[in-house]
Every structure is written in structure tokens, then in C-alpha cells.
């Protein structure tokens, strides 16, 4: 799958050496059919596929909201949320969802030879729960880190343009993988998502 050429570098942004080892050990093997891939490995690939879309969406959204703070107003900052962080998370989720579905579309359409409309519907079905579960895990750790750690230890939230923010984002993405993994297992087992 050509889309995996995007997935592995994007997941290495948060998974570092762990994902590099996973790629070298389980994902780069040439000639293995997907049906021969152990379920645990196939699910990890599927969750990583989802995580790549989430990672790219979150990186883009965070920097767009940093460069253009008015964007956060569109997503509820100062009307629904006192904290800009929560409004940006809405933007993060929407962008991650769109990119994740695009990645899934790029996987499903050629594999199943579907029409554009059918492939989009199948991509949404395959990735909606996965992306949502990933973002829930990610937001939980981000919230704990920002509000329980950074605010108390350093007197405020870590800004996007700081290494602390991106270190916490890496930890949060790992948490997202952990919350998306069982959901991906269920999606693959029920046939909603393809085994990778």
C-alpha cells in the first residue's frame, strides 16, 4: 500500500525508535500476504495508519492555530471555551478526521476497486471509531500533562512553540495508540476495517 510510505515516517515522529523497530521487523517484510500477518501486528499497523492521520492533522492544526490565533475563535474559544487549547482540539479533531479518512480512502479504493462515493463511505466507516478513540486517548494525556503537570509545575500551559508541548504531544500520541488499538482490533475482527 503506497499510503504506508506516509504512515511510517509520520508515526516515527511520536513513536521514535519503537516504531522504527516495528517497521523493520513487521512492516517492511516483502512478499508476505496480509492474511499471513498475525492479528496483533495487523491491528498495530491499522492503528498506526489511523495515528498517522491524527499526527499530521494535529501538527497542522496546532501550528495553524498558533500562527493565526483567530482560527481558535471559529472553534469556540472565548464563546464555548475559556481555554484556547480546547477550541484548538476541535480543529485538531476535524482535521485529523479528514486526513485519516483520506488515508483510509487511499487504502480502500485501490484494494476494493470501489467508486469514489462508495470508497468515501467505507473509509468513514473504517476510520471514524479509530480516529475518535485515538484522539480521546491523546486528549486525556494532553489535558493531564497541561493542567495537572505544566500548570502546577511551571505556572502555565506549555505553548505550541515549546519543546515541552511537543514532548507531551509525543506521550499523548502513544496514549492515542493504546486507546485506538482495541478499537482497531474490533474493526478488523468484524471486517469493518481491512487487515493490513
FITORGU-165311 format. One record per residue (C-alpha): residue number from 1; x, y, z; residue in one letter. Coordinates in pm, 1 decimal. Example, Ala and Ser with C-alpha at 12.3 -4.5 7.8 and 13.67 -1.06 7.14 Angstrom:
2
+------+----------+----------+----------+-------+
| baro |     east |    north |       up | gukol |
+------+----------+----------+----------+-------+
|    1 |   1230.0 |   -450.0 |    780.0 |     a |
|    2 |   1367.0 |   -106.0 |    714.0 |     s |
+------+----------+----------+----------+-------+
This chain:
196
+------+----------+----------+----------+-------+
| baro |     east |    north |       up | gukol |
+------+----------+----------+----------+-------+
|    1 |      0.0 |      0.0 |      0.0 |     x |
|    2 |    153.4 |    327.0 |   -112.0 |     x |
|    3 |    -10.7 |    522.8 |    169.6 |     x |
|    4 |    207.7 |    334.3 |    417.5 |     x |
|    5 |    501.9 |    533.5 |    277.3 |     x |
|    6 |    340.1 |    827.2 |    459.6 |     x |
|    7 |    232.5 |    629.2 |    764.6 |     x |
|    8 |    572.4 |    509.5 |    883.0 |     x |
|    9 |    754.8 |    845.6 |    885.7 |     x |
|   10 |    454.4 |   1016.7 |   1047.3 |     x |
|   11 |    425.8 |    757.3 |   1322.9 |     x |
|   12 |    801.2 |    772.6 |   1380.9 |     x |
|   13 |    750.4 |   1136.8 |   1481.1 |     x |
|   14 |    591.5 |   1019.5 |   1804.8 |     x |
|   15 |    698.3 |    655.5 |   1821.9 |     x |
|   16 |   1065.3 |    713.6 |   1750.6 |     x |
|   17 |   1280.7 |    402.1 |   1781.1 |     x |
|   18 |    983.5 |    184.4 |   1883.3 |     x |
|   19 |    805.1 |    244.4 |   1551.5 |     x |
|   20 |   1127.4 |    218.8 |   1353.3 |     x |
|   21 |   1186.9 |   -126.7 |   1504.3 |     x |
|   22 |    824.1 |   -223.4 |   1438.3 |     x |
|   23 |    859.2 |   -112.0 |   1077.2 |     x |
|   24 |   1186.0 |   -300.7 |   1027.2 |     x |
|   25 |   1062.7 |   -617.8 |   1199.4 |     x |
|   26 |    699.8 |   -647.8 |   1093.9 |     x |
|   27 |    605.6 |   -399.7 |    828.0 |     x |
|   28 |    884.4 |   -398.1 |    573.7 |     x |
|   29 |    884.9 |   -769.9 |    501.4 |     x |
|   30 |    837.5 |   -810.2 |    129.5 |     x |
|   31 |    619.7 |  -1082.9 |    -10.9 |     x |
|   32 |    411.9 |  -1153.3 |    299.8 |     x |
|   33 |     42.0 |  -1164.3 |    228.1 |     x |
|   34 |   -182.9 |   -966.6 |    462.0 |     x |
|   35 |   -371.5 |  -1283.4 |    553.2 |     x |
|   36 |    -48.2 |  -1431.7 |    691.7 |     x |
|   37 |     14.2 |  -1131.6 |    915.9 |     x |
|   38 |    -52.9 |  -1211.6 |   1283.4 |     x |
|   39 |   -363.4 |  -1033.0 |   1412.0 |     x |
|   40 |   -168.6 |   -832.1 |   1672.4 |     x |
|   41 |     67.5 |   -699.1 |   1403.5 |     x |
|   42 |   -216.3 |   -626.7 |   1159.5 |     x |
|   43 |   -402.1 |   -432.6 |   1427.8 |     x |
|   44 |    -87.9 |   -237.0 |   1519.5 |     x |
|   45 |    -45.6 |   -147.3 |   1151.2 |     x |
|   46 |   -410.9 |    -40.3 |   1132.0 |     x |
|   47 |   -382.6 |    170.2 |   1446.7 |     x |
|   48 |    -59.3 |    322.6 |   1313.3 |     x |
|   49 |   -236.9 |    401.2 |    986.2 |     x |
|   50 |   -501.5 |    586.6 |   1188.2 |     x |
|   51 |   -235.5 |    751.9 |   1402.4 |     x |
|   52 |    -54.6 |    890.4 |   1100.3 |     x |
|   53 |   -365.0 |   1084.4 |   1000.5 |     x |
|   54 |   -413.4 |   1202.3 |   1357.1 |     x |
|   55 |    -48.6 |   1305.1 |   1385.2 |     x |
|   56 |    -48.9 |   1503.2 |   1062.1 |     x |
|   57 |   -383.7 |   1664.9 |   1142.7 |     x |
|   58 |   -274.4 |   1761.6 |   1492.0 |     x |
|   59 |     58.6 |   1904.5 |   1376.4 |     x |
|   60 |   -104.8 |   2114.4 |   1104.8 |     x |
|   61 |   -393.2 |   2233.6 |   1324.1 |     x |
|   62 |   -171.7 |   2325.0 |   1619.9 |     x |
|   63 |     64.5 |   2532.5 |   1405.1 |     x |
|   64 |   -217.3 |   2697.3 |   1207.8 |     x |
|   65 |   -388.2 |   2798.4 |   1534.1 |     x |
|   66 |    -54.1 |   2921.3 |   1667.6 |     x |
|   67 |     22.3 |   3129.2 |   1356.6 |     x |
|   68 |   -336.7 |   3252.8 |   1320.3 |     x |
|   69 |   -491.9 |   3265.2 |   1670.7 |     x |
|   70 |   -823.1 |   3384.5 |   1527.3 |     x |
|   71 |   -878.9 |   3032.6 |   1393.9 |     x |
|   72 |   -943.2 |   2918.1 |   1752.5 |     x |
|   73 |  -1232.0 |   3165.6 |   1771.7 |     x |
|   74 |  -1407.1 |   2975.1 |   1492.4 |     x |
|   75 |  -1398.3 |   2663.0 |   1709.3 |     x |
|   76 |  -1535.9 |   2817.6 |   2027.7 |     x |
|   77 |  -1250.4 |   2996.6 |   2202.3 |     x |
|   78 |  -1394.4 |   3272.3 |   2424.0 |     x |
|   79 |  -1754.2 |   3166.1 |   2348.4 |     x |
|   80 |  -1762.8 |   2796.9 |   2442.2 |     x |
|   81 |  -1418.1 |   2759.6 |   2598.4 |     x |
|   82 |  -1213.8 |   2989.7 |   2820.0 |     x |
|   83 |   -901.9 |   2790.4 |   2731.1 |     x |
|   84 |   -781.9 |   2823.0 |   2372.5 |     x |
|   85 |   -649.1 |   2466.1 |   2399.7 |     x |
|   86 |   -999.4 |   2314.2 |   2393.1 |     x |
|   87 |  -1105.3 |   2510.1 |   2085.3 |     x |
|   88 |   -789.0 |   2404.3 |   1904.4 |     x |
|   89 |   -867.7 |   2042.2 |   1993.4 |     x |
|   90 |  -1193.8 |   2073.7 |   1797.4 |     x |
|   91 |   -990.2 |   2193.2 |   1498.7 |     x |
|   92 |   -734.6 |   1914.5 |   1561.1 |     x |
|   93 |  -1007.1 |   1651.0 |   1562.9 |     x |
|   94 |  -1176.3 |   1773.2 |   1245.8 |     x |
|   95 |   -850.8 |   1797.2 |   1052.5 |     x |
|   96 |   -726.1 |   1462.2 |   1186.6 |     x |
|   97 |  -1060.4 |   1308.3 |   1088.3 |     x |
|   98 |  -1041.0 |   1444.9 |    733.2 |     x |
|   99 |   -680.0 |   1336.7 |    684.6 |     x |
|  100 |   -744.9 |    996.8 |    844.7 |     x |
|  101 |  -1040.7 |    934.0 |    615.6 |     x |
|  102 |   -830.2 |   1045.5 |    317.0 |     x |
|  103 |   -558.2 |    797.4 |    418.0 |     x |
|  104 |   -820.0 |    524.2 |    458.8 |     x |
|  105 |   -973.3 |    616.2 |    121.5 |     x |
|  106 |   -629.2 |    583.7 |    -40.8 |     x |
|  107 |   -609.6 |    233.0 |    106.3 |     x |
|  108 |   -964.8 |    110.4 |     39.0 |     x |
|  109 |  -1028.9 |    248.6 |   -311.2 |     x |
|  110 |   -748.1 |     62.3 |   -492.4 |     x |
|  111 |   -781.5 |   -254.4 |   -279.8 |     x |
|  112 |  -1152.5 |   -298.6 |   -343.4 |     x |
|  113 |  -1185.6 |   -114.9 |   -677.2 |     x |
|  114 |  -1480.7 |     90.7 |   -548.5 |     x |
|  115 |  -1648.1 |    400.7 |   -687.3 |     x |
|  116 |  -1540.3 |    729.3 |   -530.4 |     x |
|  117 |  -1861.7 |    769.9 |   -328.9 |     x |
|  118 |  -1863.6 |    412.3 |   -201.3 |     x |
|  119 |  -1494.7 |    432.5 |   -111.7 |     x |
|  120 |  -1554.0 |    751.9 |     89.3 |     x |
|  121 |  -1840.7 |    590.5 |    282.3 |     x |
|  122 |  -1630.0 |    281.0 |    351.8 |     x |
|  123 |  -1333.7 |    496.6 |    459.6 |     x |
|  124 |  -1551.4 |    686.4 |    708.3 |     x |
|  125 |  -1692.4 |    358.1 |    843.0 |     x |
|  126 |  -1344.1 |    211.9 |    877.9 |     x |
|  127 |  -1182.9 |    511.1 |   1046.5 |     x |
|  128 |  -1445.1 |    708.7 |   1244.0 |     x |
|  129 |  -1424.2 |    497.7 |   1561.5 |     x |
|  130 |  -1049.9 |    450.2 |   1525.1 |     x |
|  131 |   -974.7 |    821.5 |   1491.5 |     x |
|  132 |  -1212.9 |    911.8 |   1771.9 |     x |
|  133 |  -1060.4 |    658.2 |   2010.2 |     x |
|  134 |   -710.2 |    778.3 |   1920.2 |     x |
|  135 |   -797.8 |   1141.4 |   1984.3 |     x |
|  136 |   -969.7 |   1056.9 |   2316.0 |     x |
|  137 |   -653.2 |    891.1 |   2445.3 |     x |
|  138 |   -439.6 |   1170.9 |   2312.5 |     x |
|  139 |   -655.7 |   1446.3 |   2463.1 |     x |
|  140 |   -666.6 |   1270.3 |   2800.2 |     x |
|  141 |   -289.0 |   1269.2 |   2833.5 |     x |
|  142 |   -257.1 |   1620.7 |   2688.7 |     x |
|  143 |   -509.9 |   1751.2 |   2942.2 |     x |
|  144 |   -340.0 |   1572.2 |   3232.2 |     x |
|  145 |      0.0 |   1698.4 |   3121.6 |     x |
|  146 |   -106.9 |   2054.9 |   3058.2 |     x |
|  147 |   -340.0 |   2106.7 |   3356.4 |     x |
|  148 |   -201.1 |   1871.1 |   3621.0 |     x |
|  149 |    168.9 |   1887.4 |   3539.5 |     x |
|  150 |    269.8 |   2200.2 |   3347.1 |     x |
|  151 |     24.6 |   2442.8 |   3507.4 |     x |
|  152 |    125.5 |   2340.5 |   3859.9 |     x |
|  153 |    496.5 |   2287.4 |   3798.6 |     x |
|  154 |    561.7 |   2580.7 |   3565.6 |     x |
|  155 |    273.7 |   2820.7 |   3630.8 |     x |
|  156 |    102.8 |   2785.5 |   3293.5 |     x |
|  157 |     28.6 |   2568.2 |   2993.3 |     x |
|  158 |    311.8 |   2477.8 |   2758.2 |     x |
|  159 |    280.9 |   2685.1 |   2440.2 |     x |
|  160 |    283.1 |   2519.3 |   2098.6 |     x |
|  161 |    620.3 |   2674.5 |   2016.9 |     x |
|  162 |    792.7 |   2494.0 |   2304.7 |     x |
|  163 |    972.6 |   2159.9 |   2326.5 |     x |
|  164 |    763.8 |   2075.3 |   2634.6 |     x |
|  165 |    444.1 |   2091.1 |   2430.3 |     x |
|  166 |    579.6 |   1857.0 |   2163.3 |     x |
|  167 |    727.1 |   1618.2 |   2420.5 |     x |
|  168 |    383.1 |   1596.6 |   2580.5 |     x |
|  169 |    229.5 |   1552.8 |   2233.9 |     x |
|  170 |    458.3 |   1252.8 |   2175.3 |     x |
|  171 |    344.3 |   1093.1 |   2501.0 |     x |
|  172 |    -15.1 |   1175.8 |   2410.9 |     x |
|  173 |     15.6 |   1011.4 |   2069.8 |     x |
|  174 |    142.6 |    694.0 |   2237.6 |     x |
|  175 |   -165.4 |    706.5 |   2461.0 |     x |
|  176 |   -376.2 |    752.9 |   2147.9 |     x |
|  177 |   -225.0 |    437.1 |   2003.4 |     x |
|  178 |   -312.6 |    249.5 |   2323.8 |     x |
|  179 |   -676.7 |    361.7 |   2315.1 |     x |
|  180 |   -711.5 |    302.8 |   1939.6 |     x |
|  181 |   -555.4 |    -45.3 |   1943.5 |     x |
|  182 |   -855.9 |   -232.6 |   2094.1 |     x |
|  183 |  -1095.3 |    -39.1 |   1871.1 |     x |
|  184 |   -888.7 |   -134.4 |   1565.2 |     x |
|  185 |   -886.6 |   -496.8 |   1682.0 |     x |
|  186 |  -1266.2 |   -491.0 |   1687.6 |     x |
|  187 |  -1285.0 |   -312.7 |   1349.1 |     x |
|  188 |  -1055.1 |   -569.0 |   1184.4 |     x |
|  189 |  -1221.5 |   -867.8 |   1353.7 |     x |
|  190 |  -1568.3 |   -757.7 |   1239.7 |     x |
|  191 |  -1447.2 |   -683.2 |    885.0 |     x |
|  192 |  -1522.5 |   -310.9 |    900.9 |     x |
|  193 |  -1153.6 |   -235.6 |    855.0 |     x |
|  194 |   -915.4 |   -429.5 |    630.6 |     x |
|  195 |   -637.5 |   -637.1 |    782.4 |     x |
|  196 |   -303.6 |   -476.1 |    696.8 |     x |
+------+----------+----------+----------+-------+
